[in-house]
Amino acid sequence: MLKYFTKDLAKTALWMVVVGIGMTYFIQRGHDWPYSVILKVGSFTVLLWIFLWIGNAVLSVALDQKISWQEKPVQRLALGFFAMIVYSLGSVYFLVFFYRWVLKFNVGDDLGGMLYSTLIITTLISMFMTSRSFLLNWKEAAVDAERLKKESVEAQYNTLRNQVNPHFLFNSLNALTNLVYQDQEQAVKFIKQLSEVYRYLLDTRNREVVALAEEVKFLDSYIFLQRIRFGNKLQVDMNLGGVSTMVAPLALQMLVENAIKHNVISEEHPLLVKVYEQLGYLVVENNLQRKAILDEDSSGLGLENIKKRYEFLSDKSVEATESDSSFIVKLPILAS
């Protein structure tokens, strides 16, 4: 918002000088004033316009940064009008007393009339500044909303594309092939869970949020498939009982998958993933034992996709922290 104002600051100040000089010309007509008086009246008029116009513009920009038009329009309107009136009257008092006591020049005996005129001018300026500020903020909000919506759609598409990839399907079918010979009953369960995974992917491809219970059910199916592949080397501890919220589709699953992709999983170094709620966030935490070489299907975009989606869904940001022993990602809890 500030860029719209500072860009034209010099031009605006020049116009105020022109307006002040023009008003001085009309005021002094019919008076036989010496040049010293004309200079003082002219400087007072110019400064008055600069104080009223540019000062109120700065005040409007400052209020825009403190109070959002989108979130509190009535409060922004009322406070803006009040602040401009107080500032304008204070500016007039300051200039009048400065000229009277410092420059020893009486700019006018009718202070009440001057203040009344200032109120009228300020009201007009306030209407202009408020309308300008509202329109600029509305335009900026519309552009941001469209950008975030586009990024959210792209992120959801990338998420779905990354999940339905040949490596995931290859690993699943490879595990299924082994199961068919070793344990047919377990193979049937595997096929059922695999179908649940792909059904969820199809059901949520056009949805921005889903209930946490749906995501957890899907995550259980995904973890079942991974445990067939890794056995006890992969341990997932989910503690989300009693938590009721919405979540971006596939967000929790992607974080668990990222942990699997980026970390060594072996008998000597099992991977432990914890999923729980903490202070308004859904937390996914895993012990850190990074692979020296990442899998071919690891694009590195999963976490960035989730962050962009949550920019669209929440005022809070996704938090990711790493220590020597763990990697933690926190997703803001969304309103149900």
C-alpha positions in Angstrom: 0.0 0.0 0.0 2.8 2.4 0.9 4.2 2.2 -2.7 1.1 3.8 -4.2 1.7 6.9 -2.0 5.5 7.4 -2.0 5.6 7.0 -5.8 3.6 10.3 -6.3 4.8 12.2 -3.2 6.9 14.8 -5.0 4.2 15.3 -7.6 1.5 15.7 -4.9 3.6 18.3 -3.0 4.2 20.3 -6.2 0.4 20.4 -6.8 -0.2 21.6 -3.2 2.3 24.4 -3.8 0.5 25.4 -7.0 -2.9 25.3 -5.2 -1.5 27.4 -2.3 -0.1 30.0 -4.6 -3.3 30.2 -6.6 -5.4 30.6 -3.4 -3.0 33.3 -2.2 -3.5 35.2 -5.5 -7.3 35.3 -5.1 -7.1 36.2 -1.4 -4.8 39.2 -2.0 -6.8 40.7 -4.9 -8.2 44.0 -3.8 -5.6 44.4 -1.0 -2.6 46.6 -1.2 -0.3 44.2 0.6 3.4 44.5 0.7 5.4 41.6 -0.7 6.4 40.5 2.8 2.8 40.0 3.7 2.0 38.2 0.5 5.0 35.9 1.1 3.8 35.0 4.6 0.2 34.5 3.5 1.4 32.4 0.6 3.7 30.3 2.7 0.9 29.7 5.3 -1.6 28.7 2.6 0.9 26.3 0.9 1.9 24.7 4.2 -1.7 24.4 5.2 -2.5 22.4 2.1 0.6 20.3 2.4 -0.2 19.5 6.0 -3.9 18.7 5.2 -3.4 16.7 2.0 -0.1 15.0 2.4 -0.4 14.6 6.1 -3.8 12.9 5.8 -2.5 10.7 3.0 0.4 9.5 5.3 -2.2 9.0 8.1 -4.4 6.9 5.8 -1.5 4.7 4.7 -0.4 4.2 8.4 -4.0 3.2 9.3 -4.2 0.7 6.4 -1.1 -1.0 7.8 -2.6 -1.3 11.3 -6.3 -2.0 10.5 -7.4 -4.2 7.6 -10.3 -3.0 5.4 -11.2 -6.6 4.7 -11.3 -7.7 8.4 -12.6 -4.5 10.1 -14.1 -2.2 7.5 -16.4 -0.3 10.0 -13.6 0.2 12.5 -11.2 1.4 9.8 -13.7 3.9 8.4 -14.7 5.4 11.8 -11.1 5.5 13.1 -9.9 7.0 9.8 -12.4 9.8 9.8 -11.8 10.6 13.5 -8.0 10.6 13.1 -8.1 12.8 10.1 -10.4 15.4 11.8 -8.2 15.5 14.9 -5.0 15.7 12.9 -6.3 18.4 10.6 -7.5 20.6 13.5 -4.3 20.1 15.3 -2.3 21.1 12.1 -4.3 24.3 11.8 -3.7 25.2 15.4 0.0 24.5 15.1 0.4 26.7 11.9 -1.6 29.5 13.3 0.3 29.7 16.6 3.6 29.2 14.8 3.0 32.2 12.6 1.6 34.3 15.4 4.3 33.6 18.1 7.3 32.7 16.0 7.0 34.8 12.9 4.9 37.5 14.7 2.4 37.5 11.9 -1.4 37.3 12.4 -2.8 35.1 9.7 -6.4 35.9 10.6 -8.5 36.9 13.6 -11.4 34.5 12.8 -9.9 31.2 14.0 -13.3 29.7 14.4 -14.1 30.3 10.8 -10.8 28.9 9.7 -11.4 25.7 11.8 -14.8 25.4 10.2 -13.4 25.7 6.7 -10.7 23.2 7.7 -13.5 20.7 8.8 -15.1 21.0 5.4 -11.8 20.6 3.5 -10.8 17.7 5.8 -14.2 15.9 5.2 -13.6 16.2 1.4 -10.0 15.0 1.7 -11.1 12.2 4.1 -13.8 11.0 1.6 -11.2 11.0 -1.2 -8.5 9.2 0.8 -10.9 6.7 2.3 -12.3 5.8 -1.1 -8.8 5.6 -2.6 -7.6 3.5 0.2 -10.5 1.1 0.1 -10.3 0.6 -3.7 -6.5 0.0 -3.6 -6.9 -2.5 -0.7 -9.8 -4.2 -2.5 -7.8 -4.5 -5.7 -4.7 -5.8 -3.8 -6.9 -8.3 -1.9 -8.6 -9.5 -5.1 -5.2 -10.0 -6.8 -3.8 -11.8 -3.8 -6.9 -14.0 -3.5 -6.7 -15.0 -7.2 -2.9 -15.7 -6.8 -3.4 -17.8 -3.7 -6.3 -19.6 -5.3 -4.2 -20.4 -8.4 -1.3 -21.6 -6.2 -3.7 -23.7 -4.1 -5.0 -25.4 -7.3 -1.5 -26.0 -8.6 -0.4 -27.3 -5.2 -3.3 -29.7 -5.1 -2.6 -30.9 -8.6 1.0 -31.4 -7.8 0.1 -33.3 -4.7 -2.2 -35.6 -6.6 0.3 -36.1 -9.4 3.1 -36.8 -6.9 1.0 -39.4 -5.1 -0.3 -41.2 -8.2 3.1 -41.8 -9.6 4.7 -44.9 -11.2 7.1 -45.4 -8.2 4.3 -45.5 -5.7 2.3 -47.9 -7.8 5.3 -50.0 -8.6 6.3 -50.4 -5.0 2.7 -51.2 -4.0 2.3 -53.8 -6.8 5.7 -55.3 -6.0 4.7 -55.7 -2.4 1.4 -57.2 -3.5 3.2 -59.7 -5.7 5.2 -61.0 -2.8 2.1 -61.2 -0.6 0.1 -63.2 -3.1 2.6 -66.1 -2.7 3.2 -65.6 1.0 -0.1 -64.7 2.6 -3.2 -64.6 0.4 -5.4 -63.3 3.2 -3.0 -60.4 3.8 -2.9 -59.8 0.0 -6.7 -59.3 0.0 -6.4 -56.7 2.8 -3.6 -55.0 0.9 -5.7 -54.7 -2.2 -8.6 -53.3 -0.2 -6.4 -50.7 1.4 -4.8 -49.8 -1.9 -8.2 -49.2 -3.4 -9.1 -47.0 -0.4 -6.0 -44.9 -1.0 -6.9 -44.3 -4.7 -10.6 -43.7 -3.9 -9.6 -41.0 -1.4 -7.3 -39.4 -4.0 -10.1 -39.3 -6.5 -12.8 -38.1 -4.0 -10.7 -35.2 -2.7 -9.1 -34.0 -5.9 -11.4 -30.9 -6.1 -11.8 -30.2 -2.4 -9.9 -27.6 -0.5 -10.4 -29.1 3.0 -11.6 -32.4 4.5 -12.5 -33.5 8.0 -9.6 -34.7 10.0 -11.3 -38.0 10.5 -11.4 -38.6 6.7 -7.7 -37.8 6.4 -6.8 -40.1 9.3 -8.8 -42.9 7.8 -6.9 -42.4 4.5 -3.6 -42.2 6.4 -4.3 -45.5 8.1 -4.7 -47.1 4.7 -1.5 -45.6 3.4 0.4 -46.6 6.6 -0.9 -50.2 6.2 0.6 -50.3 2.7 3.9 -49.0 3.9 4.1 -51.4 6.8 3.7 -54.3 4.4 6.8 -52.9 2.7 8.9 -52.0 5.7 7.5 -54.1 8.5 8.5 -53.1 12.1 11.2 -50.9 10.7 8.5 -48.2 10.2 6.6 -47.2 13.3 3.8 -44.6 13.3 2.3 -43.3 16.5 -1.0 -41.4 15.9 -2.6 -39.6 18.9 -5.4 -37.5 17.5 -8.3 -38.7 19.7 -10.8 -36.0 20.4 -9.4 -33.6 17.9 -12.1 -32.1 15.6 -10.8 -29.9 12.8 -10.5 -29.6 9.0 -7.3 -30.3 7.1 -5.9 -29.9 3.6 -6.4 -33.2 1.7 -3.3 -35.4 1.7 -1.4 -33.0 4.0 -0.7 -35.4 6.8 -0.1 -38.2 4.4 2.5 -36.2 2.4 4.4 -35.3 5.6 4.5 -39.0 6.6 5.6 -39.9 3.1 8.3 -37.2 3.2 9.6 -38.8 6.3 9.8 -42.1 4.6 11.4 -40.7 1.5 14.1 -38.7 3.2 15.2 -41.0 6.0 17.0 -44.3 6.3 14.7 -47.1 7.4 16.4 -50.3 8.6 16.4 -52.8 11.4 19.3 -50.9 13.0 17.6 -47.5 12.4 13.8 -47.8 12.5 11.8 -44.7 11.6 9.4 -43.4 14.2 6.7 -40.9 13.0 4.5 -39.2 15.6 1.2 -37.4 14.7 -0.4 -35.4 17.4 -2.1 -32.1 18.4 -0.3 -29.4 20.2 -1.4 -25.8 21.0 -3.6 -25.3 18.0 -1.4 -27.2 15.5 -1.4 -30.7 14.0 2.2 -31.9 14.5 4.0 -34.5 12.4 7.4 -35.4 14.0 10.0 -38.0 12.9 13.5 -38.9 14.1 16.1 -37.6 11.7 18.3 -40.1 9.9 18.7 -38.6 6.5 19.5 -40.6 3.4 22.7 -39.8 1.6 21.0 -40.2 -1.7 17.3 -39.4 -2.1 14.8 -41.6 -4.0 14.2 -40.7 -7.6 10.5 -39.8 -6.9 11.5 -37.3 -4.2 10.9 -33.9 -5.9 11.4 -31.8 -2.7 8.2 -29.9 -3.4 5.9 -31.6 -1.0 6.4 -29.3 2.0 6.3 -26.2 -0.2 3.0 -27.3 -1.7 1.5 -27.7 1.8 2.8 -24.3 2.9 1.2 -22.6 -0.2 -2.1 -24.4 0.4 -2.2 -23.3 4.0 -1.5 -19.7 3.0 -4.9 -19.8 1.3 -6.6 -21.6 4.2 -5.3 -20.0 7.4 -3.8 -16.8 8.8 -1.2 -18.9 10.5 1.8 -20.3 8.7 3.0 -23.9 8.4 6.0 -24.3 10.7 8.9 -26.6 10.0 11.8 -27.0 12.4 14.8 -29.3 12.3 17.2 -30.4 15.1 20.1 -32.9 15.2 17.6 -35.6 16.2 14.2 -34.7 14.7 12.2 -33.0 12.0 8.9 -31.4 13.0 6.2 -29.9 10.8 3.2 -28.1 12.4 0.0 -27.5 10.4 -2.5 -24.9 11.8 -5.7 -26.3 13.0 -8.6 -25.0 10.7 -12.1 -24.1 11.8 -14.5 -27.0 11.5 
